[in-house]
Amino acid sequence: MKKILSIFIAIFCAVAAFGQNIQRTVSVSGSGSVKVPADAAKLTFSVLTKASTALSSVQDNAAKMNKVYDALKKIGIAETEISTTNYSLYQETFYKDGKNEPGQYVTSNNIIVVLDDVEKSGLVIDTAISAGVNQMNGISFFVKDSGAALEQARVLAFQQAKEKAAVYAREAGCKLGKVLTITENSGSYPVVREYAMDAKMAAANSTTISAGNDSLAVSVFVVFELK
């Protein structure tokens, strides 16, 4: 009986000691966002051609796309700023008298133009469409070097988390201790605008593009010690 009692006391003391050593913490989140002017642009264009034969469709497409490349080079766009993103050839089908009938051959050539000077965006759009582009798939603006802005957003996010933790610690009758863990989530959200134009619109109007601001956001999850 004495042996059993001794074991019980030992276990009780161990549990009590463990309870005294439990670390008290407070877990909070914080977020920070910084807006900076976008200084780069990415424009996506397509040349779409249709013909009765595959060869005619491909050749017509190549001729039009070459004109687009030449026109862009004339306004100072380097070859390194232009890249092909997708090229496809397929035959259309249409439903007639209860069955699918073959149609024209369609060639689609998609290119991306990346600009370091966002002020050229409108000129590039007008030039490309006037030269033969018949689809404008989208334009996005972004920040080339976002390091400084992200660092500022991190500071704001941590400050917010620390302020929250201080409030909880005070209300709990504690003092805020050291930081135990920090987990970050960050992201850049480019301004994206979609444009749909044809050659007639481009000839009649000069395109005005506003780059706007890029929002760089950071969120953190911080665990503080409570004293």
C-alpha positions in Angstrom: 0.0 0.0 0.0 2.9 2.4 0.9 4.5 1.5 -2.5 1.3 2.4 -4.4 1.0 5.7 -2.4 4.6 6.6 -3.2 4.0 6.0 -6.9 0.8 8.2 -6.8 2.6 11.0 -5.1 5.5 10.9 -7.6 3.1 11.0 -10.6 1.1 13.9 -9.0 4.3 15.9 -8.4 5.4 15.3 -12.0 2.1 16.5 -13.4 2.2 19.6 -11.2 5.7 20.4 -12.3 4.7 20.0 -15.9 1.8 22.3 -15.4 4.0 25.0 -14.0 6.3 24.8 -17.0 3.6 25.2 -19.6 4.5 28.3 -21.7 1.7 30.9 -22.1 1.5 32.4 -25.5 -0.7 34.7 -27.6 -1.1 34.2 -31.4 -2.1 37.1 -33.6 -2.1 38.0 -37.3 -1.2 41.3 -39.0 -1.3 42.7 -42.5 0.4 45.4 -44.4 -0.1 46.8 -47.9 1.9 49.3 -49.9 0.8 50.8 -53.2 3.5 51.8 -55.7 3.3 53.1 -59.3 3.5 50.3 -61.9 6.6 50.7 -64.0 6.3 47.7 -66.5 3.6 46.4 -68.7 2.7 43.1 -70.4 0.5 43.1 -73.5 -0.9 40.0 -75.2 -2.0 40.1 -78.8 -3.2 37.6 -81.4 -3.3 37.4 -85.2 -6.2 35.1 -86.3 -6.5 34.1 -89.9 -9.0 31.8 -91.7 -8.7 30.2 -95.1 -10.0 27.2 -97.1 -6.7 25.3 -96.9 -4.4 24.9 -94.0 -1.4 26.1 -96.0 -3.2 29.3 -97.0 -4.2 30.0 -93.4 -0.7 29.5 -92.1 0.9 31.6 -94.9 -1.6 34.4 -94.4 -1.0 34.4 -90.7 2.8 34.5 -91.1 2.6 37.4 -93.5 0.4 39.4 -91.1 2.5 38.6 -88.1 5.7 39.6 -89.9 4.1 43.0 -90.5 3.3 43.3 -86.8 6.9 42.5 -85.8 8.3 45.0 -88.3 5.9 47.7 -87.2 6.8 47.2 -83.5 10.5 47.3 -84.3 10.0 50.6 -86.1 8.7 52.2 -82.9 11.6 50.9 -80.8 10.4 47.6 -79.5 13.3 45.2 -79.4 13.0 41.5 -80.4 13.8 40.5 -76.8 10.7 42.3 -75.7 8.5 40.2 -78.0 7.8 36.4 -77.5 5.4 33.9 -78.9 3.1 32.3 -76.3 0.9 30.1 -78.3 0.5 28.9 -81.9 -2.3 26.8 -83.2 -3.9 25.5 -86.4 -7.3 23.8 -86.5 -10.3 23.3 -88.8 -13.6 24.7 -87.9 -16.7 22.5 -88.0 -20.4 23.5 -88.2 -23.6 21.5 -87.7 -25.7 21.1 -90.8 -28.6 18.7 -91.7 -27.9 16.5 -88.7 -24.2 16.1 -89.1 -20.9 18.0 -88.6 -19.5 19.6 -91.7 -15.8 20.8 -92.1 -15.2 24.5 -92.3 -12.3 26.8 -92.8 -8.8 26.3 -91.3 -8.0 28.7 -88.5 -4.5 29.8 -87.5 -3.9 31.6 -84.3 -0.6 33.2 -83.3 -0.3 34.8 -79.9 2.5 37.1 -78.8 3.4 38.9 -75.6 5.1 42.3 -75.5 6.8 43.3 -72.3 7.5 47.0 -71.8 9.8 48.7 -69.4 8.2 52.0 -70.3 4.5 51.9 -69.5 4.0 55.2 -71.4 4.5 53.3 -74.6 1.5 51.0 -74.0 -1.0 53.0 -76.0 1.4 53.4 -78.9 2.2 49.7 -79.0 -1.5 48.8 -79.0 -2.3 51.2 -81.8 0.7 50.1 -83.8 0.0 46.4 -83.4 -3.6 46.6 -84.4 -2.9 48.9 -87.4 -0.3 46.3 -88.6 -2.6 43.3 -88.5 -3.4 42.2 -84.9 -7.1 41.4 -84.7 -7.3 40.3 -81.1 -6.2 42.1 -77.9 -6.1 39.5 -75.2 -5.2 41.7 -72.2 -2.8 44.1 -70.6 -1.3 43.9 -67.1 0.9 46.3 -65.2 3.4 45.4 -62.5 6.4 46.6 -60.5 9.8 45.4 -61.7 11.6 45.8 -58.4 9.2 45.3 -55.5 11.8 44.6 -52.8 11.7 47.9 -51.0 7.9 48.1 -51.1 7.6 44.5 -49.8 10.0 45.3 -46.9 7.8 48.3 -46.0 4.7 46.1 -46.1 6.4 43.6 -43.8 7.2 46.3 -41.2 3.5 47.4 -41.3 2.2 43.8 -41.0 4.5 43.0 -38.0 3.6 46.3 -36.2 -0.1 45.6 -36.5 0.4 42.1 -35.1 2.5 43.4 -32.2 -0.1 46.0 -31.4 -2.8 43.4 -31.3 -0.7 41.1 -29.1 0.0 44.0 -26.7 -3.8 44.6 -26.2 -4.5 41.0 -25.5 -1.6 40.7 -23.1 -2.7 43.9 -21.2 -6.3 42.7 -20.9 -5.1 39.3 -19.6 -3.0 41.0 -16.9 0.3 39.9 -18.6 3.3 41.4 -20.2 4.3 40.8 -23.8 7.4 38.6 -24.1 9.7 37.6 -26.9 8.6 36.5 -30.3 8.5 32.7 -30.7 7.5 32.2 -34.3 6.7 34.3 -37.4 4.9 32.9 -40.5 4.5 35.1 -43.6 2.3 35.2 -46.6 3.0 37.8 -49.3 1.8 38.6 -52.7 1.7 41.2 -55.5 -1.6 42.0 -57.2 -1.0 43.6 -60.6 -3.5 46.0 -62.1 -5.2 44.1 -65.0 -7.3 45.8 -67.7 -8.9 44.0 -70.6 -9.3 45.8 -74.0 -11.1 44.6 -77.1 -10.3 46.6 -80.3 -10.2 46.2 -84.0 -8.2 47.9 -86.7 -11.0 50.4 -87.4 -11.1 51.5 -83.8 -7.4 51.9 -83.6 -7.3 54.0 -86.8 -10.1 56.3 -85.5 -8.8 56.7 -81.9 -5.5 57.0 -80.2 -5.4 54.6 -77.2 -4.8 56.1 -73.8 -3.6 53.7 -71.1 -3.2 54.5 -67.4 -0.8 52.2 -65.5 -2.2 52.9 -62.1 -0.7 51.4 -58.9 0.4 47.9 -58.0 -0.6 46.7 -54.5 2.0 44.8 -52.6 0.6 43.0 -49.6 2.1 40.9 -46.8 0.3 39.1 -44.0 2.0 37.5 -41.0 1.1 35.1 -38.2 3.1 35.8 -35.0 3.2 33.9 -31.7 4.4 35.9 -28.7 5.4 34.7 -25.2 3.3 36.0 -22.3 5.0 36.8 -19.0 
